[in-house]
Structures are given as C-alpha cells and as structure tokens.
Amino acid sequence: MFRRHLPLERFVQHAVRWPSAVESGPTHLIRHPSLLRRPWMTRPVMVAIPIAAARKPDSQPQSRAYSVVAHPLHSTTERSVSKLATTSLVPTPPSSRFSARSLSLSHTMAGGPAADTPVTPVKSEDEQVDHSPAVADEGHARSNLDNMPIDPESDEDVPIEPEELQEALSRAPAVNSSYLPLPWNGRLGYACLNTYLRYSNPPVFCSRTCRIASILENRHPLTDPSQPLHPTKNRPDRSRPPSVRRGQAYVEAIGLANARDLPKLIRWNERYGIKFMRLSSEMFPFASHKEYGYQLAGFASHALAEVGRLVAEFGHRVSVHPGQFTQLGSPRPEVLENSVRDLEYHSELLQLLQLPPQQDRDAVMILHMGGVFGDKGATLDRFRKNYQKLSQDIKNRLVLENDDVSWSVHDLLPICEELNIPLVLDYHHHNIIFDSSLVREGTLDIMGLYGRIKATWTRKNITQKMHYSEPVSAAITNRQRRKHSDRVRTLPPCDPTMDLMIEAKDKEQAVFELMRTFKLPGHELVNEILPYVRTDENKPFKPPRKTKKKNGDFVDLESQVRPPKTVPEEEVGMGGPERRVYWPPGMEEWLRPKKTVRTKALKTLKSPKKAPLPPEADGVDYATPATPTTPAAKKRTSRKRKASPAPSTPSVSDIEAPDDSAPPAKNEKVRRSRRTKAVNYAESESA
C-alpha cells in the first residue's frame, strides 16, 4: 500500500527522514548496504540545554547534535538521486520537529575545535551550472523557479525538482555556535499582526485593505446617503455621477481604522513585556500608488501622533519593512520610480509618529537589494547612483538586509560600509544564501563578521537589530527552507543587549515561547488561555428576528435591548485579570469559539407498541382479542370529513377463537383514500 499510493517525491522525502522504512520500497530506491554507514558520521553526543528547556514538557523534543567530519561525499554531484534520497544525513529522531540542517548546536559544543575541522566547500551556483546549449533552457527555467518569490508564512507546499533535491542532499550540515545570549536584556519583537487580538471581538489589526475596483465603485454616491454603507442593502449607485473625492474618503477611512487600532496593540505589547514591533506597510492602502496614491498628513496626523506618544511613553521600538518590489537596483525606470514613491510613503508614516530623537533614529526602514538582473556589479552601481538621489530622511532610516535568494552578507557588507548604511543580519536567510568559499552554513562562522556589522550601526548611533527565524521541519530544498516555522526553539548567538525581530507564523506567540523556554523578562506575565473561551470580551448581542405580530400577541421588549457591557472598552481583548493570552503550539483554534456540529437525527420506522399481556387464567387466551381494535380518534382538523361508521357488535361466531395454525392478523392503521373509486370485479351481464 505504501508503494502504490505514495507519489515518488513524497516517497523520497519519507526516505530522507525515515530511511529504515524503505527497505521494501521500489527496486530503484532500495538502500545499498554500503550506504548504511556514512564516513562523516560518528557517535552522537549530548548537548547542553538550559534548565528551563530541559524541564519543559516533551511536547517539542530537543534535538541532538552529532560530531561531523567533512568528506568528499558531501560535494560530489555524481551520486544519483535515488541513492541520495535514501541516504540518512543525520539520524534525527522522527518525533523531532527539526531536521539535521536546523540543529541549534554544533560539534564545537562537545569540545571539538571548529577550526580544525576539515571543510570541503560546496561549489557555488555559478560553478555547478552546466552552460552547454543542451541544458540552457532547463537552467533558465530552474533559475526562474529558484528566484520566484515565496511567501515565508504561506501554508502551500513547495514542489521539489530532482536537481534541487540532489543539491540539497549533498549539502554539508550546518555548523552552529553553542553560545546563548543569556541573561537577555534586549527587546524581542514580532511583525505586523497580533494573533490574539486579530481573533478578538471586535478584531484589532492594522492591515485592512481594499481593491482599486472598490475605490472606483465608491466614487459613486450611496443609494441612501443618509444611511451607512452596507455590502448588500446600501451600495454605491453606479447610475449617479462619480466623485474622486468620495472614493478618496473611502480608502482614507480604511487607513484611519488601521491607525486607530495601533494604540491598543502598543498597550497590549506593553502589558506583556513586548517592546518591539514592525508596523504593517499595508496600513494605508495604495498610499504609494502612482494614480491612486495620497499624502497622510492631511487626515492621519492626529491618529499617528497618538501612536507615537504611546511608543515614546513606553520606550518601545517600531520599524517598517517595504515589500519585495521596492528595488533601488532595478534597471527598469518604472520600478525605480515606484520604489522611491514607496520609500517616501514609509518615511512620511514614521515622521508623523513624532518620536523622540533616539527612538526616531531607531525607527528604520529595512530593505532588500532585490534582483541580480544578470550582473551583481552593475546592480550595485545602479544602487549607488539611485541612493544618492533619495531624501535625507530616507537615507537616515534605510537599512539593508541579506536575503534568501541572491544577496548574501558578504555581498552587502562592503557597500553598507561604503555608503554608511546599517546591515541587518538575518540568520535564516544566511543559512540559505552564503558564500561557501568563506563561511559554512550555520551561526558559528558568521560570528567573525559581528564586529564589522555592528560598526555599521554605531556610526549612525542607531540601536542594532537582527532578524531570527527557522525553517519548517520538513523542508529539504532551499525553496522549501524559505518558509518560516510556526515558532522558534532557541536564540541566536547575538549580543544580549540588541533588538531581535522574531519572524514566525505565530507572531507574538513565538516571542512568548522564547520567554517561557528561557525564562526571559516578562515570562511570568503570560498564562495559557482556556480552550474556546474568552473572559475579556462582552457577550455578543444578536437582536431577534423581526416577525409579524398579530393583535394581542406578546412582544418581548427586553430581548430587543442590548445588555449592559460587563468588560470596559479599554479592557476588551487584553487577556482579562488572569492574563490568559498564550495558546500552545498548534492550538490556534482555541482563539475562536468552538464550532457546534449539529447532526440531523436519522428517521427510523416506528414499530407498533405492544402492551404486555396478562398471565393466562381459567383457560382464557388473552392473546386473541375479544373484539377487533379500532384506531384512536385523530385530532379534528379544520377540514370537514365524513364521519366514520361506528363499529358493529361482533357475533358469537366472531368471538370464537380462530384456528391456532392461522397467523395472527396484523393491526395496521391504514387510511382509506376518498379519491379512489370502487372497482367492480363482477362479470358484466353481457359476458
């Protein structure tokens, strides 16, 4: 059954994680005895973990690190995919969430010197590509596939190409540092969305958006201008003349709703010890659009000033991250024009917060270099030229980040030092794209660049920040590894006083997970939520449906009045007095009320009820009724019917018991139809 119903690529993934389960697999995938032992694998060694993590329930088993010796077997490209697919890279326990590439600790933790470990550098992508004309089209297609942007928080599966699989399985394991930045004194943060507040009632979030078609539609007046907009009952009347100002007011109202939810997000973060947050770039929809764009100062200055007041009062840090299409190194003029407009929008957003000087400097804009466009050198030259044309506020806030597609830390650090631009180190991206001739995958070798990276921040007097995330446990290829895991298991070996942005699907819950694991400041403020129960919300009110009442019918007026609120407006969604805001991994459904599934009862045939018979006495057989039973009188209906004839008194011959051999007569309630005509079975006289 396993071989018949499992696709080949799923079988290959299964073979990588559980090689012992493929002994009876297809003939071209059966393991060879020589592959049972790898020359670069030795005995496993236990790693030291924090006491808090060791005492944690075994819901997320800790990984093991293995001593590794590099071998030419890693970098050879002549091994077939079938053999590579069944090669157990690291015998990680099946229950572990993390693969061998995401081990947080390395061989150096067991006492082995990292510098003495022989390394066979993996060939770069340019050296591995066959430039022959026969494979030119295939290489071009694969290049487009690799550079295709992937949402790191998407739930969609990423397909595997055979070449990607072969390259991934030949990759050497990561070499990570054993250093943990404890005690932690920096600020942990998350990006854009709060899962607990997003599912509260009313929901609190800052990424409401719309379509351009909605802006154009709302340029027309409403059918009833005296009533608010309704998706079905009061929509714009397209037959009436449009107004650009009316459509502009519609999209500005969406942006104001987003901005007015920000203060509650800031207060919520302060309540639970989170002092770092990335603001959503979608807060004001289409603000940087060429045709439908608009300025924020005219309508959102007061709302954003209130946000800035809270940020300054609590000592928080905020930042923004323009999207992947904002590229200053693009050769296309229209892309460059759109990128500058987008940076101007983010700059205005941060300026309207009116933050104190240090917090204003820390409010940076993180940007990716973008595409290579065939030549990294030419792309860097275009970036230098376009950077000089930016406004001074954008130059003060602009920060470059290494990505997971093209640009490594070694590619960006020189230009950051040249143009005085801070560099954000993203550990997750570094483990995917790095210069294999200079460093190995993992957090150990990159620590040699910490001094140069930090200097790019201190020169501009900006508090340093880094990004940390981890790939999903089942990821094999680089494209699959771009997807972020739900939560992270450890802290990177960074300065314990810097700011660290945790990029994970569970947002603030990933920060809580680190707090609870390592007993970081604020862990005592968070308690686990009750499944499907919210104690910090008012009971939702649903007025009864309006029905036509007859004269004299009772009307319940109390049911039509909204009950008084038991939770103040400012405390709704704040976790209640018990601070229940943490939900365990995989239990996001606890945030919403439990769905009640109502199943319809199956219709069964009713059997006639049989009354118990008294015991026989004096030779009387009570099984045989003395008189025929008559059906019970039915409820009289409004329709007049003919009266049924009264039952006649039975004769003596009828009372006599019938023959015992005859079966008892069935007493069924049969209704005779009045529409059927009697059939005369008598032969006609003419016959």
C-alpha positions in Angstrom: 0.0 0.0 0.0 2.9 2.4 0.8 4.4 2.0 -2.6 1.2 2.0 -4.5 -0.3 5.2 -3.1 2.7 7.4 -2.2 4.0 9.7 -5.0 7.7 9.5 -5.9 8.7 12.9 -4.5 6.8 12.2 -1.2 8.5 8.8 -1.1 11.9 10.5 -1.4 11.1 12.9 1.4 9.9 10.0 3.5 13.1 8.1 2.8 15.2 11.0 3.9 13.6 11.3 7.3 12.9 7.6 8.0 15.4 5.5 6.0 14.6 2.3 7.8 11.0 2.4 6.4 12.1 2.0 2.8 13.7 -1.5 2.9 10.8 -2.8 0.9 10.5 0.2 -1.4 10.8 0.2 -5.2 13.8 -1.6 -6.6 15.5 1.6 -7.8 15.1 3.1 -4.3 16.2 0.2 -2.1 19.2 1.2 0.1 22.6 -0.2 -0.7 24.4 -1.8 2.2 27.4 0.5 1.6 25.2 3.5 2.4 24.2 2.2 5.8 27.2 3.9 7.4 28.5 7.3 6.4 32.2 8.0 6.8 31.4 11.5 8.1 29.1 10.3 10.8 30.4 9.3 14.2 28.9 8.6 17.6 26.1 11.0 18.8 27.0 13.5 21.6 24.5 15.0 24.0 24.3 18.8 24.0 23.8 21.1 27.0 20.4 22.8 27.1 19.0 25.4 29.5 17.5 24.0 32.7 14.2 25.7 31.8 14.1 24.0 28.4 15.0 20.6 30.0 12.1 20.9 32.4 9.7 21.7 29.7 7.1 19.0 28.8 8.1 16.8 26.0 5.8 18.5 23.5 8.8 19.6 21.5 11.6 17.1 21.9 15.1 18.6 22.0 17.4 17.8 19.0 20.7 16.1 19.3 24.0 17.3 17.7 26.4 14.9 16.1 30.1 15.2 15.6 30.7 15.7 11.9 33.8 15.3 9.8 33.6 16.7 6.2 34.0 14.2 3.4 34.1 14.5 -0.4 30.9 12.6 -0.3 29.2 15.9 0.5 30.2 17.8 -2.5 30.1 15.2 -5.2 27.5 15.7 -7.9 27.8 12.2 -9.5 25.6 10.4 -7.0 22.2 9.5 -8.3 19.1 11.0 -6.8 17.9 7.5 -5.8 20.9 6.9 -3.6 20.8 10.4 -2.2 17.1 10.1 -1.4 17.7 7.1 0.8 20.8 8.5 2.5 20.2 9.2 6.1 22.1 12.5 6.6 21.7 12.7 10.3 19.7 10.1 12.3 17.4 12.6 13.8 14.5 11.1 15.9 11.3 11.0 13.9 9.5 12.9 16.7 11.8 15.9 16.4 10.4 19.0 14.8 13.7 20.0 13.3 15.8 18.4 10.6 19.6 17.9 10.7 20.1 21.3 9.0 18.4 23.2 11.7 20.3 21.9 14.7 20.9 24.8 17.1 24.2 23.5 18.4 27.2 22.0 16.7 30.2 19.7 17.2 32.1 22.5 18.9 29.7 22.2 21.9 31.1 18.8 22.5 34.6 20.1 22.8 35.8 19.7 19.2 37.7 22.7 17.8 35.8 24.2 14.9 39.0 25.5 13.3 40.5 22.0 13.0 37.5 20.5 11.2 38.3 19.9 7.6 35.8 21.5 5.3 35.0 20.7 1.7 33.5 23.9 0.3 30.3 23.4 -1.7 30.5 24.7 -5.2 28.7 27.9 -5.9 25.7 28.1 -8.1 27.7 29.5 -11.0 30.3 26.7 -10.8 27.6 24.0 -10.8 25.6 25.2 -13.7 26.2 23.5 -17.0 26.4 26.2 -19.7 26.1 23.8 -22.6 23.4 24.7 -25.1 21.6 21.4 -24.5 20.7 22.4 -20.9 20.4 26.2 -21.4 16.6 26.1 -21.4 16.4 23.8 -18.4 18.9 26.0 -16.5 16.9 29.1 -17.4 13.7 27.6 -16.2 15.2 26.4 -13.0 16.7 29.9 -12.4 13.3 31.4 -12.7 11.9 28.8 -10.3 14.5 29.5 -7.7 14.1 33.3 -7.9 10.3 33.0 -7.7 9.2 34.9 -4.5 7.7 32.7 -1.9 5.6 33.9 1.0 7.6 32.7 4.0 4.4 32.3 6.0 2.4 30.5 3.4 0.8 27.1 4.0 1.2 25.9 0.4 3.5 23.1 -0.4 6.6 23.9 -2.5 7.3 21.4 -5.2 10.7 19.6 -5.4 12.7 19.4 -8.6 15.2 16.4 -8.9 18.1 18.8 -9.3 17.1 20.7 -6.2 16.8 17.5 -4.2 20.2 16.3 -5.3 21.8 19.6 -4.4 20.0 19.8 -1.1 21.0 16.3 0.0 24.6 16.9 -0.9 24.8 19.9 1.3 27.0 19.7 4.3 25.3 20.0 7.7 25.2 23.4 9.4 27.8 24.3 12.0 26.2 26.4 14.8 27.5 28.1 17.8 26.7 26.9 21.3 26.5 30.4 22.7 23.2 31.6 24.2 22.7 35.3 24.9 21.6 34.8 28.5 20.7 36.7 30.5 18.7 38.6 27.9 18.5 42.3 28.2 17.4 43.3 24.7 14.0 43.7 23.1 12.2 40.9 21.4 9.6 41.8 18.7 7.3 40.4 16.1 5.9 41.6 12.8 2.7 43.4 12.0 0.0 41.1 13.3 -1.1 40.0 16.7 -2.9 36.7 16.5 -4.7 37.1 19.9 -6.2 40.5 19.0 -6.9 39.5 15.4 -9.5 37.0 16.6 -10.9 39.1 19.4 -14.4 40.6 19.2 -14.1 43.2 17.8 -10.9 42.3 15.9 -7.9 44.5 16.3 -5.4 44.7 13.4 -3.7 47.2 11.1 -3.8 45.6 7.7 -7.3 46.2 6.4 -7.2 46.8 2.7 -9.3 47.1 -0.4 -9.0 46.8 -4.2 -8.8 49.6 -6.8 -12.1 48.4 -8.1 -13.6 49.2 -4.7 -12.1 52.7 -4.8 -13.6 53.4 -8.2 -17.0 51.9 -7.1 -17.2 54.1 -4.0 -16.7 57.2 -6.1 -20.5 56.9 -6.8 -22.9 58.1 -4.0 -24.8 55.5 -1.9 -28.3 54.5 -2.8 -29.4 56.0 0.5 -26.8 58.7 1.6 -28.4 59.1 5.0 -27.5 55.5 5.9 -24.1 54.0 6.3 -22.5 51.7 3.7 -23.8 48.2 3.7 -22.5 45.3 1.5 -26.0 44.4 0.2 -28.6 46.9 1.4 -26.9 50.2 0.7 -24.3 50.0 -2.0 -23.0 52.7 -4.3 -25.4 53.7 -7.1 -23.4 53.4 -10.4 -26.1 55.3 -12.3 -25.2 58.5 -10.5 -22.2 60.6 -11.3 -18.9 59.7 -9.5 -16.6 61.9 -7.5 -12.9 61.4 -7.0 -13.1 62.9 -3.5 -15.7 60.4 -2.5 -13.6 57.5 -3.5 -10.6 59.1 -1.7 -12.6 59.4 1.5 -13.4 55.7 1.3 -9.8 54.5 1.2 -8.7 57.1 3.8 -11.4 55.7 6.2 -9.8 52.3 5.9 -6.4 53.7 6.7 -7.7 55.5 9.7 -9.4 52.4 11.0 -6.0 50.7 10.9 -4.2 53.6 12.6 -6.7 53.7 15.4 -6.1 50.1 16.2 -2.4 50.7 16.7 -2.7 52.2 20.2 -4.4 49.1 21.5 -1.7 47.0 20.0 1.0 49.1 21.7 -0.8 48.9 25.1 -1.2 45.1 24.7 2.5 44.7 24.0 3.4 46.8 27.0 1.2 44.7 29.2 3.0 41.5 28.3 6.6 42.7 28.1 7.0 43.1 24.3 8.7 46.3 23.4 9.5 45.9 19.7 7.1 45.7 16.7 7.1 46.1 13.0 4.4 48.3 11.6 2.4 46.9 8.6 3.2 48.5 5.3 -0.5 47.9 4.3 -1.8 50.3 7.0 -2.8 52.9 4.4 -3.9 51.0 1.2 -2.5 52.3 -2.1 -0.8 55.3 -0.4 2.2 55.0 -2.7 0.3 54.2 -5.9 1.1 56.2 -8.9 -2.5 57.1 -9.7 -4.5 56.5 -6.5 -1.8 57.4 -4.0 -2.3 60.2 -1.4 -0.5 62.0 1.4 -1.0 61.0 5.1 -0.6 64.4 6.8 -4.0 65.7 5.8 -6.1 63.2 7.6 -3.9 60.8 9.7 -1.6 63.1 11.5 -3.6 63.1 14.8 -4.1 59.3 14.8 -0.4 58.6 14.2 0.7 61.2 16.7 -1.3 59.3 19.4 0.6 56.1 18.4 3.9 57.9 18.7 3.0 59.3 22.1 2.4 55.8 23.4 5.6 54.4 21.8 7.6 57.2 23.4 5.9 56.8 26.8 6.6 53.0 27.0 10.0 53.1 25.4 9.1 50.8 22.6 10.8 50.5 19.2 8.9 50.4 15.8 10.2 49.8 12.3 8.9 49.2 8.8 9.8 46.8 6.0 8.9 47.8 2.5 7.9 45.0 0.2 10.0 42.9 -2.2 9.1 45.0 -5.2 10.9 48.1 -3.8 14.2 47.7 -5.5 16.7 50.6 -5.9 19.0 48.5 -8.1 16.4 47.7 -10.8 17.3 48.7 -14.4 13.7 49.5 -15.2 12.8 53.2 -14.7 9.2 52.4 -13.7 10.3 50.0 -11.0 12.7 52.6 -9.6 10.0 55.3 -9.7 7.6 53.1 -7.8 10.3 52.2 -5.3 11.1 55.8 -4.5 7.4 56.6 -4.0 7.1 53.6 -1.6 10.1 54.8 0.4 8.6 58.3 0.6 5.3 56.8 1.9 7.1 54.9 4.7 9.2 57.9 5.6 6.1 60.1 6.0 4.5 57.4 8.1 7.4 57.3 10.5 7.8 61.1 10.7 4.2 61.6 11.6 4.8 59.5 14.8 6.8 62.4 16.1 9.1 60.2 18.2 12.0 61.4 20.4 15.4 61.7 18.8 16.8 58.2 19.7 13.5 56.4 19.1 13.2 58.3 15.8 16.7 57.1 14.7 15.8 53.5 15.7 12.7 53.6 13.5 14.4 52.2 10.5 13.2 51.0 7.1 14.6 47.5 6.2 15.1 47.0 2.5 16.3 44.1 0.3 18.7 44.7 -2.6 16.3 42.8 -4.8 17.2 41.0 -8.0 20.6 40.5 -9.6 19.4 41.3 -13.1 22.3 39.2 -14.6 25.2 41.2 -13.1 25.7 41.9 -9.4 28.3 44.6 -10.1 26.1 46.5 -12.4 23.2 46.2 -9.9 25.4 47.6 -7.1 26.4 50.5 -9.3 22.7 51.4 -10.0 22.0 51.2 -6.3 24.8 53.6 -5.5 23.6 56.1 -8.1 19.9 55.9 -7.0 20.8 56.0 -3.3 22.3 59.5 -3.7 19.0 60.8 -5.1 17.0 59.8 -2.0 15.8 62.4 0.5 17.8 62.8 3.7 15.2 61.2 5.9 15.2 58.1 3.8 19.0 57.9 3.9 18.9 58.2 7.7 16.4 55.3 8.0 17.4 53.0 5.2 18.9 49.6 6.3 19.9 46.7 4.0 19.2 43.0 4.8 20.6 39.9 3.3 18.0 37.8 1.5 17.3 34.1 0.8 17.5 34.3 -3.0 20.6 36.2 -4.3 22.4 38.6 -1.9 24.5 37.2 1.0 26.1 39.0 3.9 29.4 39.1 2.1 27.7 40.7 -0.9 26.1 43.6 1.0 28.6 44.3 3.8 31.1 46.2 1.6 28.5 48.5 0.1 27.0 49.2 3.5 30.4 50.2 4.8 30.9 52.4 1.7 27.6 54.2 1.8 27.2 54.3 5.6 24.1 52.0 5.6 23.5 49.7 8.6 23.3 46.0 7.8 20.6 43.7 9.3 21.8 40.1 9.7 19.0 37.6 9.0 20.3 34.2 10.3 17.6 32.3 8.5 18.5 33.9 5.1 22.2 33.4 5.8 21.7 29.7 6.2 20.2 29.6 2.7 22.4 32.1 0.8 26.0 32.4 1.9 29.5 32.5 0.3 30.6 28.9 0.7 34.2 29.8 -0.1 34.4 32.0 3.1 32.0 30.5 5.6 30.0 27.4 6.3 26.3 27.2 6.8 25.3 27.9 10.4 25.8 30.6 13.1 29.4 29.8 14.0 31.4 31.1 11.1 29.3 34.3 10.6 30.2 35.4 14.1 33.6 36.5 12.7 31.7 39.4 10.9 29.9 40.6 14.0 32.3 43.5 14.6 32.0 44.9 11.1 28.2 44.5 11.1 27.9 46.3 14.5 30.1 49.2 13.3 27.6 50.0 10.5 25.1 50.7 13.3 27.2 52.5 15.8 28.5 55.0 13.2 24.9 56.4 12.8 24.1 56.0 16.5 21.3 53.5 15.8 20.5 50.6 18.1 21.5 47.4 16.4 18.8 44.8 15.4 18.9 41.4 13.9 16.3 39.0 12.4 15.9 35.4 13.5 13.6 32.7 12.2 13.8 28.9 11.5 12.6 26.8 8.5 9.8 24.3 8.7 10.9 20.9 10.0 10.1 19.1 6.7 11.9 21.5 4.4 14.7 19.9 2.2 15.5 22.2 -0.7 16.4 25.9 -0.4 13.0 27.0 -1.8 11.2 24.9 0.9 13.5 26.2 3.6 12.4 29.8 2.9 9.1 29.2 4.7 9.1 30.2 8.3 8.3 27.8 11.0 5.4 28.4 13.4 7.7 29.2 16.3 11.4 29.2 17.1 13.2 26.9 19.5 16.3 28.9 20.5 18.1 32.2 20.5 20.9 33.1 18.0 24.4 33.8 19.3 23.9 37.6 19.3 24.6 40.5 21.6 22.1 40.1 24.6 21.5 43.9 24.6 20.4 44.3 20.9 16.9 44.2 19.5 15.8 40.9 17.9 12.9 40.5 15.5 11.4 37.1 15.6 9.9 36.2 12.2 7.5 33.3 12.7 4.0 32.4 11.6 2.6 32.5 15.2 3.8 36.2 15.6 3.6 37.2 19.3 3.2 33.6 20.4 6.7 32.8 19.1 8.0 35.6 21.4 6.0 34.1 24.3 7.5 30.7 23.5 11.0 32.0 23.9 10.1 33.8 27.1 8.7 30.6 28.6 11.6 28.4 27.4 14.5 30.6 28.6 12.6 32.4 31.5 13.2 35.8 29.8 11.9 39.0 31.4 8.1 39.0 31.1 7.5 35.3 31.1 5.7 35.5 34.4 3.1 37.9 32.8 1.7 35.3 30.4 -0.7 32.5 31.2 -2.3 29.9 28.9 -5.8 30.6 27.5 -8.8 28.5 28.2 -9.8 26.5 25.1 -12.5 28.2 23.1 -13.3 30.7 26.0 -12.7 34.4 26.1 -13.1 36.1 29.5 -12.0 39.5 28.3 -15.0 40.2 25.9 -18.6 41.3 26.2 -21.2 38.8 25.3 -22.1 39.3 21.7 -25.6 40.7 21.1 -27.8 39.4 18.3 -31.2 41.0 18.2 -34.1 38.7 17.5 -35.5 38.5 14.0 -38.4 40.8 13.3 -41.6 38.8 12.7 -45.2 39.9 12.1 -47.2 40.0 15.3 -50.9 39.5 15.4 -53.2 41.7 17.5 -52.8 40.7 21.1 -49.6 38.7 20.8 -47.0 39.3 23.5 -43.9 41.2 22.4 -40.7 40.7 24.4 -39.2 44.1 24.5 -36.3 43.1 26.8 -34.9 40.7 24.1 -34.5 43.7 21.7 -32.4 45.8 24.1 -28.6 45.3 24.1 -27.5 44.0 27.5 -25.1 46.2 29.5 -21.3 45.7 28.9 -19.5 43.8 31.6 -16.0 44.5 30.3 -14.9 48.1 29.8 -14.0 49.0 26.2 -10.3 49.6 27.0 -10.0 46.1 28.6 -11.6 44.2 25.8 -9.1 41.8 24.3 -6.4 42.5 26.9 -6.4 39.0 28.4 -8.5 39.7 31.5 -7.3 39.8 35.1 -5.7 36.3 34.7 -3.7 37.4 31.6 -4.6 34.4 29.5 -3.2 35.2 26.1 -0.8 32.3 25.4 -2.0 29.4 23.2 0.1 26.2 22.9 1.7 25.3 19.5 -0.9 24.1 17.0 -3.9 25.2 19.1 -4.8 28.4 17.2 -8.4 27.1 17.1 -8.6 27.9 20.8 -8.8 31.6 19.9 -12.3 31.2 18.4 -15.5 29.8 19.8 -15.9 26.0 19.4 -17.9 25.1 16.4 -21.0 23.1 17.2 -21.8 20.5 14.7 -25.5 19.6 14.6 -26.3 16.3 13.1 -29.8 15.6 11.9 -31.5 12.6 13.6 -32.0 9.6 11.4 -35.6 8.8 10.6 -36.4 5.2 11.7 -39.6 3.3 11.1 -41.7 3.2 14.2 -42.7 -0.3 15.3 -46.2 -0.7 16.8 -46.2 -0.7 20.6 -47.2 -4.0 22.1 -48.8 -3.9 25.5 -47.7 -6.6 28.0 -50.1 -9.5 28.1 -51.5 -10.6 31.5 -50.9 -14.2 32.5 -53.4 -16.8 31.3 -56.0 -17.8 33.8 -59.1 -20.1 33.7 -58.2 -21.2 30.3 -58.8 -17.8 28.7 -56.5 -17.0 25.9 -55.8 -13.2 26.1 -53.6 -13.3 23.0 -56.7 -13.4 20.9 -58.7 -10.1 21.2 -62.3 -10.5 22.0 -63.2 -7.5 19.9 -61.4 -6.0 16.9 -59.4 -3.0 18.0 -60.3 0.4 16.5 -57.8 3.1 15.7 -57.6 6.0 18.2 -59.6 9.1 17.3 -57.4 11.6 15.5 -57.3 15.3 16.2 -60.0 17.1 14.4 -58.8 19.3 11.6 -60.3 22.3 10.1 -61.2 20.3 7.0 -64.6 18.6 7.2 -64.7 14.9 6.7 -67.3 12.3 6.6 -67.9 10.6 9.9 -66.6 7.1 10.0 -69.2 4.4 10.6 -69.5 3.1 14.2 -68.0 -0.4 14.7 -70.7 -3.1 14.7 -71.1 -5.5 17.6 -69.5 -8.8 16.7 -71.5 -12.0 16.6 -70.8 -15.1 18.7 -69.0 -16.8 15.8 -66.6 -13.9 15.7 -65.8 -14.2 19.3 -64.8 -17.8 19.0 -61.1 -18.3 18.9 -59.6 -19.0 15.4 -57.5 -21.9 14.4 -54.1 -21.9 16.2 -52.4 -22.6 12.9 -53.5 -19.4 11.3 -51.1 -16.4 11.9 -52.4 -13.5 14.0 -54.0 -10.7 12.0 -51.9 -7.6 11.7 -53.5 -4.5 13.1 -52.3 -1.6 11.0 -53.6 1.9 10.8 -54.4 2.3 7.2 -56.1 5.4 5.9 -58.5 4.9 3.1 -58.3 7.4 0.3 -61.6 9.1 -0.6 -60.5 9.8 -4.1 -60.2 6.3 -5.4 -63.2 4.7 -6.9 -64.5 1.2 -6.0 -63.7 -1.4 -8.5 -66.4 -3.8 -9.5 -65.0 -7.3 -10.1 -68.4 -8.8 -11.0 -68.7 -10.1 -14.6 -70.9 -8.0 -16.8 -74.2 -9.5 -17.9 -73.1 -9.4 -21.5 -70.2 -11.6 -20.8 
